[in-house]
Amino acid sequence: MTLRLAMTGLAVMAALAAGPASAQPRPLLVSDLVGKSLKAADSQFNGALQVAWAGVDGTALYLTTPGQCRFTHHGETLPLALLTRDGRVEAVLRRSGPSVAFNQKRRPHLSPSDDPLAASPGALPMDDGLAATTGRLEALALPANAVLETQCSAGPPVASPVKPSEGLQSVLEAPAKIATAVWFAPVWLFGVPAENRSREIGRAQGPLALAEVILGQPLAGGAVGFRDRRREVVRLHAGSGDYVIVSIDLGGPPGKGISLPREVVFVGVRGGVVEWFGDGKGGVGQSLCTGADGRFGGRKGCSTTGYYNPRI
């Protein structure tokens, strides 16, 4: 019995150390996705698709959830996106949005394909209209005969067991952790509670503001009137002519830091009419935060690493 229990324990530890189970790589033809319903396409990716933005003309952009699926084409790993129209896949894109990593402040070579949501570097996303934007996205489409190698995780990541040496390491690092705690004590005592109160305002008032926004319908009082009614959670970014991007702060769950990403919805408004919705995690925020010189920051709410915070 003792031997059996010991063997069982070793098997469990080996399974944990192996990490999350993954399905075997499988080929996927682009032509098998184009023309299919969004539901059918999502089933190919284990439900990993998430909407980035949706327009009044029936177009929408869907991204694959980072880390859940891996796609390769001719040995190159690709971040994929699906451009849909009226609920059906119109094109499979090799990428969508700025291709810069979060820890980089400048893209070494700026080109239109780096950010297909913007007509030119520094312009607001979709400032020149949905038709022009989808045209730039379609230029990034993979050919119908392209074959992707797809590998999606079969379950959520599993934590690896703590090794005995890690316990000793944590003891050795204890003085440094104490010094860090003392250094950041004012942030934790004052900054974090204030941040969480701000998040609570977003959770309470953000959905009320979002309820006023209907795709294809005018905003009562226009974008400025909307902002004036919902100042606690709404910010405006003016584009060319009568085009405006509205950000709505939805707060997010309370946290233990002051720089955690917040839940944001972006709304494109042209002539007072809602033209598109965008999720804060779908590349619109990065595009909004990219300046004419290729650097992040410069616009209100934007960090130098490409994060958008509606409360900054």
N, C-alpha and C positions, 0 to 999 in steps of 0.2 A: 504493500500500500504506500509506504514511504517513497519507494522508488518511483511508483506511478505518479504520485503528487509532484515529485521533483521534476520528472520528465514533462509533466503538464505545464509546470511553471516555466521551464526552459522554452517550451514551444510558444507560450504566450509572449515571453520576452523577445523571442526571435521575430514574432509577427509584428510586435510594436517597433522593433528596431528597423524592420523592413520599410516602414512608412505606409502611406495610403496605397490601396490597391488601384491599379490602373488597367484599363482595357488594352488589349493588344492594338497596335497601330493598324488602321484599315484605310484602304484607298477610298477617295470620295471624288467623283467627277463634278466639276462646276455645273455642267449641263443638267445634273440630277437635282440641282437646287433651283436654278433659274426657272421661273414660271410656277414654282410650287407655292402652296400656301405658307404663311408664316408658321403656322402650327406644325406643318410637316417638316419645315426646315429646322425648327427648334428641336424636334425629336432627334435629328441627326447630331445635335450638339449636347445631348443630355440636359436640355432645358437651360443651357448656359447663355441664351440671348437676353440682352437687356436693351431697352429703347434709349437712344441717345437724344433724338428729337423727332417730332412729327409735325408735318406742315398742313396747311389748309388745302393744298392741292392733292392730298392723298399720299404724298411721299413721306417716307420715314426712314431713319437710319438706325440699325440695330448693331450693337457691338457684342462680342463674345466676352463672357466673364473672365477676367484675368486669372490665370492659374488653374482654371478648371479644364480647359481644352488646349491642346498644342497642335498647331498646323504647320506643316512643312511643304515646300514646293521646290523641287530640284535641290533638296538639301538645305534650303533657306527657311528659317522659322519666320512665319508671318503672323502679325496681328490682323485678324480678319474682321470685316464688317459686311453687313447685308443692306443694300439699298432696296427698299420695297415701295410698291405703289398699289394702293387700294388693297393692302393685305397680302400681296404676292411678291415674291422675290424678283427684282428686276436686274440686279447685278450683284456679284460677289466681289468685294473690294479688298485689295491687298493691305490697306491701312486707312485710317480716317483720323484726321486731326494732326496736330504737331507731333513730329516723330522724335522730339527731344526727351531725354530722361529727366526726371524731377530734380536731380541733383546737378543739372547743367544749367548755366545761366545764359548761354548763347549757343545758337546753332551755327556750326562752322560755315555751312553753305546754305544760304536761304534761297529757296525756289518755290514757285507756286504750289508744287505737289506736297511741300512740307505741311501746308495747312489749307486743304481744299475748301474749308468753310469760309475763308476770307478771300475777297477778290484781289487784294494786294497786301503786302506786309503792313501790319498796323491797323488795317481796316476792321470794322466790326464784323463778326460772323454774319454771313448771309445779308450783308448790307445791300448787295446788288440784286437781291431777289432769290426766290427758291429755284426758279428755272436755271439761272446761271450757276447756282451752287450745285444742283444735281448734275449739271453738265460737267463741272470740274470733278465731281465724284465718279461719274461714269468713265472719265478718262483713266481712272485707277482700277477699272474692272479687270479681273482675270479673264482670259479667253475661255469660251465655253468648253473647249477640249482639255483644259488644264486639269491635272489630277493632283489632288491634295492628299497628303498622308495625315490622317486625323487620329489623335490619341486623347481621350477624355478620361479624367479620373473617375473611378467607380464609387467613390465615397469621400467624405470630408477627411482632411488631414488628421492623422493620429499622432499625439505627442510621444516622443521617444522617452524611454525610461531614463531617470537621472543616474549617472554613473557615480560610484563612490568618490572618485577624484574630483567631481564637480562640487561635492559637499565641502571638501577641503578648500577648493578654490574660492567658494563663497565666503568662507571664514577669513581667508587672506584678504579678500576685497572689502570686508566689512568697514575698516577705517575710511576708505575712499568713499563708500556709500554714505557714511555718517557725515563726512565733510560736504558732500553734495547736498544732503538733506538740509544742512544748516544754511548753505549758500542759497538754496531755492525756497527756504521757509517763507519769505514774504510773498512769493508767487503763490505758494500753496495756501497761505493763510488769507490772502486778499484777492489775488488775481483769479484763482480757480472758482471761488464762490461767485464772483462777479460774472465770470464767463458762464457759469451754469445758470445764473439768473437770466442772463441774456438768451441762453438756449431755451429756457422755459418760456420766455416771451415769444420766441420764434415758434415753439411747439403749439402755443395757445393761439397766436394771431396769424401765423403763416397760413394755415388751412383756410381761415376766414377770408384772407386776401385772395388765395388761389380760387376759392369758390366763385369769385366775381369774374374770373377769366374764362371765356368760352371761345374755343377755336373758331375763327371766321366771324366773330361778333365784335362790335365796337366796345371799347371800355368806356364806362360812364364817366364823363368829364375828361376823357382822353388819358394819356399816360401820366400827365402832370397832375390831373385831378385824382387819379388813382393813387399816385405817390402821396399826395397831400392827405388823403383819407387814411392811408396805411403807412405812415412815416416810420413806425417802429420796425417794419419788416420789409419795406420796399425801397429799392434804389434804382435810379435811371442812368443809362449810358446812351448819350445822344450820338446818332450816326449822321449820314448825309440826308439832306432834305427832311422829310417827316418820319424818318426811321429811328426807332428807339429800341434798345434792349432793356427789359425790366427784369431785375432780379428779386426773387421773393425768398426771404429767409424762413426756412421751416425748422430752424433750431437744431434738433438732433438730441440724442440721449445725453444725460449729464456725463461728464468725464472727470479725469484727474489731472488734466493739463489745460493750457490756455491756447494751444495751437492745433487742436484736433480739427479735422475737416468738418464742416457743417453741411447740413442737408439744404440744398438750394435748388430752386426751379428757375430757369430762364424763360422769358417770354419775348418773342419778337413782335413788335407792334409797328405797323406802317399806316400812316394816315388815321391813327386812332383805332385801327382794326387789328385784332390778334391774328398774326400770320403763322406763327409756329410756337410750339412748346419745346423746351429742352431740359434734360436732366443735368444736374450739376456735375455728375460723374461721366458724362458722355462726350467730353472733348470740347464742348462749347466754352467752358470756363477757361481752359488752356488757350483756346483761340482768342478769347476776349482779352486775356492777359499778355498776349504777345505784341510787342511794340514794333514799330517800323524798322528798328535796327536788329530785330531778331531776339532781343532780350525780353525776359519776363519782367512784369512790374510796369509801373508808369501810370496805369489806370487805378482809380480808387477801388480798393478792395482786393487788389492783386499783390501777391507776394513775389519775390524775385526768384522763386522756384516754381511758379506756375499755378499755385493754389489760389482759389478765389474765396474770400471771406466777406460776406455781405455786411459784416459789422465793423470792418477796419475803416 
